[in-house]
């Protein structure tokens, strides 16, 4: 049996199937609502190696945030 080879498609070539009808589609209809619920942060490789799960990242960031808040309170007291 011969192995089938895929031919490369040019950028201008239409690959949309005729049964797909997007004539009544609205571009970006749900984009704003989707964006409200997401906050994507891309970690650099060296940082990503330290954390295996989302929970670990969030736990660490919450701890750092708490420390920063405490530090800000202390520095305000000294200057006031």
C-alpha positions in Angstrom: 0.0 0.0 0.0 1.3 3.4 -1.0 1.7 6.1 1.6 -0.4 9.2 0.8 1.3 12.5 0.8 -0.3 15.7 1.7 0.2 18.6 -0.6 0.9 22.0 0.8 -1.9 24.6 0.6 -1.2 28.1 -0.6 -2.5 30.9 1.6 -5.0 32.0 -1.0 -6.5 28.6 -1.5 -10.0 28.2 -0.2 -10.3 25.2 2.1 -13.7 25.9 3.5 -16.3 23.1 2.9 -19.4 24.2 1.1 -21.7 23.0 3.8 -20.4 25.6 6.3 -22.4 28.7 6.2 -21.1 31.7 8.1 -23.2 34.3 6.2 -25.1 35.2 9.4 -22.0 35.0 11.7 -20.9 37.9 13.8 -17.2 38.4 14.3 -16.1 38.6 17.9 -19.7 38.1 19.2 -18.5 36.4 22.4 -14.9 37.8 22.6 -15.6 40.5 25.2 -17.4 38.1 27.6 -14.6 35.5 27.1 -11.9 38.0 27.8 -13.5 39.1 31.1 -13.0 35.7 32.6 -9.4 35.1 31.5 -6.1 36.5 32.4 -3.4 34.5 30.7 0.2 34.9 31.8 3.0 33.2 30.0 5.8 32.1 32.3 9.4 32.0 31.2 10.9 28.5 31.0 13.0 28.9 34.2 10.0 29.9 36.2 7.7 27.3 34.7 10.1 24.6 35.8 9.5 25.5 39.4 5.7 25.0 39.2 3.9 21.9 38.1 0.3 23.1 38.5 -1.8 26.2 38.3 -2.6 25.8 42.0 1.1 26.0 42.9 1.5 29.2 40.9 -1.6 30.8 42.4 -0.6 29.8 45.9 2.8 31.3 45.6 1.5 34.5 44.0 -1.0 34.9 46.8 1.7 34.5 49.4 3.9 37.1 47.7 1.0 39.5 47.4 0.3 39.1 51.1 3.9 39.9 51.9 3.8 43.0 49.7 0.7 44.2 51.5 2.3 43.7 54.9 5.4 45.5 53.7 3.5 48.5 52.4 1.6 48.8 55.7 4.9 48.8 57.6 6.5 51.4 55.4 3.4 53.7 55.6 3.5 53.6 59.4 7.2 54.6 59.5 6.7 57.6 57.1 3.4 58.8 58.7 
